[in-house]
Amino acid sequence: MKTKIRWMNFTVILLSVLVLSAMAWIIFTAFGGPGGAAAREDALSWCAQNATMSLSGQPVSSYGLTGVLRDETGKEHSFAEKDGASPSETQSETVRMENYGAALEFGVRPDTFAITVTNAADGAAVFSGTAQEFSQNFRPQNGEYLLHADATYAKTLQTDQGTYEMRAQLSFEAPLTVDIKLDIYLSDETVSQGDVLLLCADGLQDPAAISAELPFEYTPVFEQTPSGCYAYIPFNYMRAEGEYEITVDCMGTQQVLKYTVTEPDYEVQHLTVSASTVSSTVGDNSAVTEYNRKMDELAAVTDSEIYWSEPFLQPVEGTITTEFGIKRFTNNADTPTRHAGIDIATAEGTPVAASNAGRVIFADYLQVSGYTVVIEHGMGLKTFYLHLSELDCAEGDVVSRGDTIGKVGMTGFSTGPHLHFQAQVGSMCISPWYLFDGSSGVYLMQDKMS
């Protein structure tokens, strides 16, 4: 009997020891051994060093972290870090956006990333989307917001405790202050017919956030640069002298900009053209319709890329037979036409150079202008080369300043070998001389590119 009792006591003791040993092993493996506290610290350390985020160069530091570690045996161990602990062990400060460069950067790009932005005053959502959508489309009004972002990572960790498959979810959060300071102005208070003003919005990083109402029919096309958003305002010879206003609408507020137009002294020319030349060109309704339709189509082309950086050059040397804006009476007509470019007379076959770098958007024959080349230089600034005898470029070519694009001829509405050279912004012709001498308002755009 005593032997049996002793055996039962031994059995109980043995079972107790086994149970306690098993519990100790569970505790050890969960919190101290492979997959336990040390591995958890490795996971947190990886996230602290790599799972970082900044908004336009400013750290968004407060975050909450939860995750799961799966070791080589398939066992899962959870880990967590909350209460706003920062990967850099600093507390988050308010992130400020002083322009619309709302770019997000990561230490290691997460596998998934979702952002919401709420109004700090009432909690109303003002944005929800991906990081790319945020960088491209987040354009709030000035004010206080709260940025919340959820990121997920899947990473294989090689640690001293073994190999683990980590799945981590981080929730970043930071106050966000939007304080856009804009300076909207015209590049000059006075402009001559044939020149260009630059409409400037320094600091603005969203071309869609600004528009302008002009006193004549023209819609400015704003382009974005690191400095802000800018648009050319061209003035052809039809803009009468006087004082005018431009009303600019930007981010819901309006501003009125004033300027004065002056008129140069234009010459008067009387020109005689043979009846056969007139009838086959400007006297042919189908030819005029063809020309106008193509010119309207080309005027609408606007490349956001600015191809040029050097001054514009005169494409060929020769005698200037017709100036820009001249009042021309052809065959004793009662009313004059206006000359949209300059005519340069020189020997037929003389190479014609591209006035500046750009993209060839037209190279073909038209009844009125003969063999014609049109180059887009960026932001709707174009140069035209008319009456060529042959073409040395094709539509789609990207040419450099000085490249030969054709030869001087007398095709189309022409009385002798010459080059008609014309410059336009959109549909508005401008004086080539302001391009050649470096005084044109288009040159101010180069200062805004950096």
C-alpha positions as CSV (number, residue, x, y, z in Angstrom):
1,M,0.0,0.0,0.0
2,K,2.8,2.4,0.9
3,T,4.6,1.4,-2.3
4,K,1.5,2.3,-4.3
5,I,1.1,5.7,-2.6
6,R,4.8,6.5,-3.1
7,W,4.5,5.6,-6.8
8,M,1.4,7.8,-7.2
9,N,3.3,10.7,-5.5
10,F,6.2,10.2,-7.8
11,T,3.9,10.1,-10.8
12,V,2.3,13.4,-9.7
13,I,5.6,15.0,-9.1
14,L,6.9,13.8,-12.4
15,L,3.8,15.0,-14.2
16,S,4.1,18.4,-12.4
17,V,7.7,18.7,-13.5
18,L,6.8,17.9,-17.1
19,V,4.0,20.4,-17.1
20,L,6.1,23.1,-15.6
21,S,8.9,22.3,-18.0
22,A,6.5,22.5,-20.9
23,M,5.2,25.9,-19.7
24,A,8.7,27.1,-19.3
25,W,9.5,26.1,-22.8
26,I,6.4,27.8,-24.1
27,I,7.3,31.0,-22.2
28,F,10.9,30.7,-23.4
29,T,10.1,30.2,-27.1
30,A,7.4,32.9,-27.0
31,F,9.4,35.6,-25.2
32,G,13.0,34.6,-24.9
33,G,14.1,32.0,-27.5
34,P,13.9,31.9,-31.2
35,G,10.8,33.8,-32.3
36,G,10.4,35.4,-29.0
37,A,11.4,38.8,-27.5
38,A,14.8,39.0,-29.2
39,A,13.3,38.4,-32.6
40,R,10.5,40.8,-31.8
41,E,13.2,43.5,-31.0
42,D,14.9,42.7,-34.4
43,A,11.6,43.2,-36.2
44,L,11.0,46.5,-34.4
45,S,14.6,47.6,-35.1
46,W,14.2,46.8,-38.8
47,C,11.0,48.9,-38.9
48,A,12.7,51.8,-36.9
49,Q,15.5,51.9,-39.4
50,N,13.7,51.3,-42.7
51,A,10.0,51.9,-42.4
52,T,10.3,55.7,-42.3
53,M,8.2,58.3,-44.1
54,S,8.7,62.0,-44.9
55,L,6.4,64.5,-46.5
56,S,8.2,67.0,-48.8
57,G,11.4,66.3,-46.9
58,Q,9.9,66.7,-43.4
59,P,9.7,63.5,-41.2
60,V,6.3,62.2,-40.3
61,S,7.5,60.5,-37.1
62,S,4.7,59.3,-34.8
63,Y,3.4,55.8,-35.6
64,G,1.8,52.6,-34.3
65,L,3.2,49.2,-35.3
66,T,1.7,45.7,-35.2
67,G,3.0,42.6,-36.9
68,V,3.5,38.9,-37.0
69,L,6.7,36.8,-37.2
70,R,6.6,33.3,-38.7
71,D,9.7,31.2,-37.8
72,E,11.1,28.3,-39.8
73,T,8.8,25.9,-38.0
74,G,5.7,27.8,-39.1
75,K,5.1,29.2,-35.6
76,E,3.7,32.7,-35.5
77,H,4.6,35.3,-32.9
78,S,3.0,38.7,-32.7
79,F,4.7,42.0,-31.9
80,A,3.5,45.6,-31.3
81,E,4.7,49.1,-30.6
82,K,2.2,51.8,-30.0
83,D,1.6,55.1,-28.2
84,G,3.3,57.2,-30.9
85,A,6.8,55.9,-30.5
86,S,9.0,57.2,-33.3
87,P,11.4,55.2,-35.5
88,S,13.9,58.0,-34.8
89,E,12.9,58.2,-31.2
90,T,11.6,61.7,-31.6
91,Q,8.1,63.0,-31.3
92,S,6.3,64.2,-34.4
93,E,6.1,67.9,-35.0
94,T,3.6,69.6,-37.3
95,V,4.5,69.0,-40.9
96,R,4.2,72.2,-43.0
97,M,3.5,72.4,-46.7
98,E,4.5,75.8,-48.0
99,N,3.8,74.9,-51.7
100,Y,2.1,72.1,-53.4
101,G,5.1,69.8,-53.6
102,A,3.3,67.2,-51.6
103,A,5.8,64.4,-52.3
104,L,6.1,61.3,-50.0
105,E,9.4,59.6,-49.5
106,F,10.1,56.3,-47.8
107,G,13.2,54.6,-46.3
108,V,12.0,51.4,-47.9
109,R,8.9,51.6,-50.0
110,P,6.1,49.7,-48.5
111,D,4.2,46.9,-50.3
112,T,0.9,48.8,-49.8
113,F,0.2,52.3,-48.7
114,A,-3.0,54.2,-48.1
115,I,-3.5,57.8,-47.0
116,T,-6.3,59.8,-45.6
117,V,-6.3,63.5,-44.7
118,T,-9.0,65.0,-42.5
119,N,-9.8,68.6,-41.6
120,A,-8.5,69.2,-38.1
121,A,-11.5,71.4,-37.2
122,D,-14.4,69.0,-38.0
123,G,-12.7,65.7,-39.0
124,A,-14.2,65.8,-42.5
125,A,-12.1,63.8,-45.0
126,V,-10.5,65.9,-47.7
127,F,-8.4,63.2,-49.3
128,S,-8.2,59.4,-49.5
129,G,-6.0,57.4,-51.9
130,T,-2.6,56.0,-52.6
131,A,0.8,57.7,-52.1
132,Q,1.1,58.4,-55.8
133,E,-2.4,59.9,-55.9
134,F,-1.5,62.0,-52.9
135,S,1.7,63.4,-54.5
136,Q,-0.1,64.2,-57.7
137,N,-3.5,65.3,-56.6
138,F,-3.4,66.6,-53.0
139,R,-4.2,70.3,-53.4
140,P,-5.9,71.6,-50.3
141,Q,-6.7,75.1,-49.2
142,N,-4.6,76.7,-46.5
143,G,-5.5,75.4,-43.1
144,E,-4.9,72.7,-40.4
145,Y,-5.2,69.0,-41.2
146,L,-4.4,65.5,-39.8
147,L,-2.5,63.1,-42.1
148,H,-3.0,59.4,-41.4
149,A,-1.2,56.7,-43.4
150,D,-1.3,52.9,-43.3
151,A,1.7,51.0,-44.7
152,T,2.3,47.3,-44.9
153,Y,5.6,45.4,-45.2
154,A,6.4,41.8,-46.0
155,K,10.0,41.1,-45.3
156,T,12.3,38.1,-44.7
157,L,14.5,38.8,-41.6
158,Q,17.8,37.1,-41.0
159,T,18.5,37.4,-37.3
160,D,20.7,35.9,-34.6
161,Q,17.6,33.9,-33.6
162,G,17.0,32.5,-37.0
163,T,15.1,33.3,-40.2
164,Y,11.7,34.9,-40.0
165,E,9.0,36.0,-42.4
166,M,7.7,39.4,-41.1
167,R,4.4,40.9,-41.9
168,A,4.1,44.4,-40.4
169,Q,1.5,47.1,-40.5
170,L,2.5,50.7,-39.6
171,S,0.1,53.5,-39.0
172,F,1.7,56.9,-39.4
173,E,0.0,60.1,-38.2
174,A,1.0,63.7,-38.0
175,P,-0.6,67.2,-37.9
176,L,-0.4,68.9,-41.2
177,T,-0.4,72.7,-41.8
178,V,-0.9,73.9,-45.3
179,D,0.4,77.5,-45.7
180,I,0.7,78.4,-49.4
181,K,2.4,81.7,-50.0
182,L,1.9,82.9,-53.6
183,D,3.3,85.8,-55.4
184,I,1.2,86.5,-58.6
185,Y,2.4,89.2,-61.0
186,L,3.2,90.2,-64.6
187,S,6.8,90.3,-65.7
188,D,6.4,94.0,-66.7
189,E,3.9,96.8,-66.5
190,T,4.3,97.8,-70.2
191,V,4.4,95.7,-73.3
192,S,4.9,96.5,-77.0
193,Q,2.8,95.0,-79.8
194,G,4.7,91.9,-80.9
195,D,6.2,91.1,-77.5
196,V,5.3,88.8,-74.6
197,L,4.5,89.2,-70.9
198,L,5.1,86.4,-68.5
199,L,2.2,85.8,-66.0
200,C,3.9,84.5,-62.9
201,A,2.6,82.5,-59.9
202,D,5.7,82.0,-57.8
203,G,5.3,79.1,-55.3
204,L,2.3,77.5,-57.0
205,Q,2.7,73.9,-57.9
206,D,-0.6,73.1,-59.5
207,P,-1.3,74.6,-63.0
208,A,-5.0,73.6,-62.7
209,A,-5.3,75.9,-59.6
210,I,-4.9,79.1,-61.6
211,S,-6.7,80.7,-64.6
212,A,-6.7,84.2,-66.1
213,E,-9.3,86.3,-67.9
214,L,-7.9,88.6,-70.6
215,P,-9.4,91.5,-72.4
216,F,-8.9,89.7,-75.7
217,E,-9.5,86.2,-77.0
218,Y,-6.6,84.1,-75.7
219,T,-6.4,81.4,-73.1
220,P,-3.1,81.3,-71.2
221,V,-1.5,77.8,-70.8
222,F,0.2,77.5,-67.4
223,E,3.2,75.2,-67.0
224,Q,4.7,74.1,-63.8
225,T,8.4,74.5,-62.9
226,P,10.2,74.1,-59.5
227,S,9.7,77.8,-59.0
228,G,6.0,77.9,-59.6
229,C,3.5,78.1,-62.5
230,Y,3.9,80.4,-65.5
231,A,2.1,81.4,-68.7
232,Y,3.0,83.4,-71.8
233,I,0.7,86.3,-72.6
234,P,1.5,87.3,-76.3
235,F,0.5,90.6,-77.9
236,N,0.3,90.8,-81.7
237,Y,-0.2,93.9,-83.9
238,M,-4.0,93.8,-83.3
239,R,-3.7,94.7,-79.6
240,A,-4.6,98.4,-79.5
241,E,-2.6,100.9,-77.5
242,G,-3.9,101.6,-74.0
243,E,-4.2,100.4,-70.4
244,Y,-5.7,97.0,-69.7
245,E,-6.4,94.6,-66.9
246,I,-6.0,90.8,-66.4
247,T,-8.1,89.1,-63.8
248,V,-6.4,86.1,-62.2
249,D,-8.3,83.4,-60.3
250,C,-6.0,81.3,-58.1
251,M,-7.2,78.9,-55.4
252,G,-10.5,80.7,-55.1
253,T,-9.2,84.2,-54.8
254,Q,-9.0,86.9,-57.5
255,Q,-6.4,89.4,-58.2
256,V,-6.4,92.2,-60.9
257,L,-3.1,92.9,-62.7
258,K,-2.7,96.1,-64.8
259,Y,-0.5,96.6,-67.9
260,T,-0.1,99.1,-70.8
261,V,0.2,98.3,-74.5
262,T,2.4,100.5,-76.8
263,E,2.5,100.4,-80.6
264,P,5.7,100.6,-82.7
265,D,5.8,102.6,-86.0
266,Y,4.8,100.2,-88.7
267,E,5.8,100.8,-92.4
268,V,3.4,100.7,-95.3
269,Q,4.2,98.5,-98.3
270,H,2.6,98.3,-101.8
271,L,3.1,95.0,-103.5
272,T,2.4,93.8,-107.0
273,V,1.8,90.0,-107.5
274,S,0.9,88.3,-110.8
275,A,-2.7,87.3,-111.3
276,S,-1.7,83.7,-111.8
277,T,0.1,83.6,-108.4
278,V,-2.9,85.2,-106.7
279,S,-5.4,82.9,-108.2
280,S,-3.5,79.7,-107.3
281,T,-2.8,80.8,-103.7
282,V,-4.5,83.5,-101.7
283,G,-7.2,83.9,-104.4
284,D,-8.1,80.2,-104.2
285,N,-10.7,79.6,-101.5
286,S,-9.8,76.0,-101.1
287,A,-6.1,76.9,-100.7
288,V,-6.9,79.5,-98.0
289,T,-9.2,77.1,-96.2
290,E,-6.5,74.5,-96.2
291,Y,-3.9,76.9,-94.8
292,N,-6.2,78.4,-92.1
293,R,-7.3,74.9,-90.9
294,K,-3.7,73.7,-90.6
295,M,-2.6,76.9,-88.9
296,D,-5.4,76.7,-86.3
297,E,-4.5,73.0,-85.7
298,L,-0.8,73.8,-85.2
299,A,-1.6,76.8,-83.0
300,A,-3.3,74.5,-80.5
301,V,-0.2,72.4,-80.0
302,T,1.5,73.0,-76.6
303,D,4.4,70.9,-75.3
304,S,5.1,71.1,-71.6
305,E,8.8,70.5,-72.2
306,I,10.8,73.6,-72.9
307,Y,13.3,72.4,-75.5
308,W,15.5,75.6,-75.9
309,S,18.0,77.3,-73.6
310,E,20.0,79.5,-75.9
311,P,19.0,82.7,-77.7
312,F,16.9,82.4,-80.9
313,L,18.9,83.0,-84.1
314,Q,18.0,84.4,-87.5
315,P,17.5,81.3,-89.6
316,V,19.2,82.7,-92.8
317,E,21.1,85.8,-93.7
318,G,19.8,88.1,-96.4
319,T,17.9,91.3,-97.2
320,I,14.8,92.1,-95.1
321,T,12.2,92.9,-97.7
322,T,9.1,92.9,-95.5
323,E,9.1,93.7,-91.8
324,F,6.9,92.3,-89.0
325,G,3.5,94.1,-88.7
326,I,3.9,96.1,-91.9
327,K,0.7,97.3,-93.5
328,R,0.7,95.7,-97.0
329,F,-1.5,96.8,-99.9
330,T,-1.4,94.1,-102.6
331,N,-2.2,95.0,-106.2
332,N,-3.7,98.4,-105.1
333,A,-6.2,96.8,-102.7
334,D,-8.3,99.3,-100.7
335,T,-7.5,97.7,-97.3
336,P,-4.1,96.4,-96.2
337,T,-3.2,93.0,-94.8
338,R,-0.7,92.8,-91.9
339,H,2.5,90.8,-92.2
340,A,2.8,88.2,-89.4
341,G,6.6,87.6,-89.8
342,I,9.6,88.9,-91.6
343,D,10.7,88.2,-95.2
344,I,14.4,87.5,-95.8
345,A,15.4,87.5,-99.5
346,T,18.4,85.4,-100.4
347,A,19.5,82.9,-103.1
348,E,17.3,79.9,-103.8
349,G,18.7,76.8,-102.2
350,T,20.4,78.6,-99.3
351,P,20.2,76.3,-96.2
352,V,17.7,77.4,-93.6
353,A,18.6,76.8,-89.9
354,A,16.2,76.0,-87.0
355,S,16.0,79.2,-85.0
356,N,16.2,77.2,-81.8
357,A,15.8,73.7,-80.4
358,G,12.4,72.1,-80.6
359,R,10.1,69.5,-82.0
360,V,9.0,69.6,-85.7
361,I,5.2,69.5,-85.7
362,F,4.7,70.1,-89.4
363,A,6.9,69.6,-92.5
364,D,4.8,69.5,-95.7
365,Y,3.4,71.4,-98.7
366,L,0.5,73.9,-98.5
367,Q,-0.8,75.8,-101.5
368,V,-0.5,79.2,-99.8
369,S,2.8,78.8,-98.0
370,G,4.5,76.2,-100.2
371,Y,6.9,73.8,-98.5
372,T,6.5,74.7,-94.8
373,V,8.2,73.7,-91.5
374,V,6.7,74.5,-88.1
375,I,8.7,73.9,-84.9
376,E,7.2,73.8,-81.3
377,H,9.8,75.1,-78.8
378,G,7.7,74.5,-75.7
379,M,4.7,76.2,-73.9
380,G,3.1,76.9,-77.3
381,L,6.1,79.0,-78.6
382,K,6.6,78.2,-82.3
383,T,8.6,79.3,-85.3
384,F,7.4,79.0,-88.9
385,Y,9.5,78.6,-92.1
386,L,7.6,79.2,-95.4
387,H,8.1,79.1,-99.2
388,L,11.0,76.5,-99.0
389,S,12.3,74.8,-102.1
390,E,12.8,71.5,-100.3
391,L,12.5,70.0,-96.8
392,D,15.4,68.6,-94.7
393,C,13.3,67.4,-91.7
394,A,10.2,65.5,-91.0
395,E,7.3,65.8,-88.6
396,G,8.3,64.4,-85.2
397,D,12.0,65.2,-85.5
398,V,13.6,66.9,-82.5
399,V,16.0,69.4,-83.9
400,S,18.8,71.5,-82.3
401,R,19.5,75.1,-82.7
402,G,21.1,75.7,-86.1
403,D,20.2,72.4,-87.7
404,T,19.4,72.6,-91.4
405,I,15.6,72.1,-91.8
406,G,15.2,73.1,-95.5
407,K,16.3,75.3,-98.3
408,V,15.2,78.8,-99.4
409,G,12.7,78.8,-102.2
410,M,9.7,80.6,-103.7
411,T,6.9,78.1,-103.4
412,G,3.4,79.1,-102.6
413,F,2.4,82.8,-102.5
414,S,5.8,84.3,-103.4
415,T,7.2,86.7,-105.9
416,G,10.8,85.6,-105.6
417,P,13.2,83.4,-103.5
418,H,13.0,84.3,-99.9
419,L,12.2,82.9,-96.4
420,H,9.1,84.0,-94.6
421,F,10.0,83.5,-90.9
422,Q,7.3,83.8,-88.3
423,A,7.1,83.4,-84.5
424,Q,3.9,82.7,-82.5
425,V,2.7,81.9,-79.0
426,G,-0.5,80.0,-79.5
427,S,-2.4,81.7,-82.3
428,M,-0.7,85.1,-81.6
429,C,2.1,86.2,-83.9
430,I,5.0,88.0,-82.2
431,S,7.9,90.0,-83.5
432,P,11.0,87.8,-84.4
433,W,13.3,90.7,-83.6
434,Y,12.6,90.5,-79.9
435,L,13.6,86.9,-80.1
436,F,16.8,87.7,-82.0
437,D,18.0,90.5,-79.7
438,G,17.2,88.7,-76.5
439,S,14.6,91.2,-75.2
440,S,11.5,89.1,-75.6
441,G,9.5,88.3,-72.6
442,V,9.9,84.5,-73.4
443,Y,13.4,84.7,-72.1
444,L,12.2,85.4,-68.5
445,M,10.9,81.7,-68.5
446,Q,14.5,80.5,-68.4
447,D,15.0,82.2,-65.0
448,K,12.0,80.2,-63.7
449,M,13.3,76.8,-64.7
450,S,15.6,76.4,-61.7
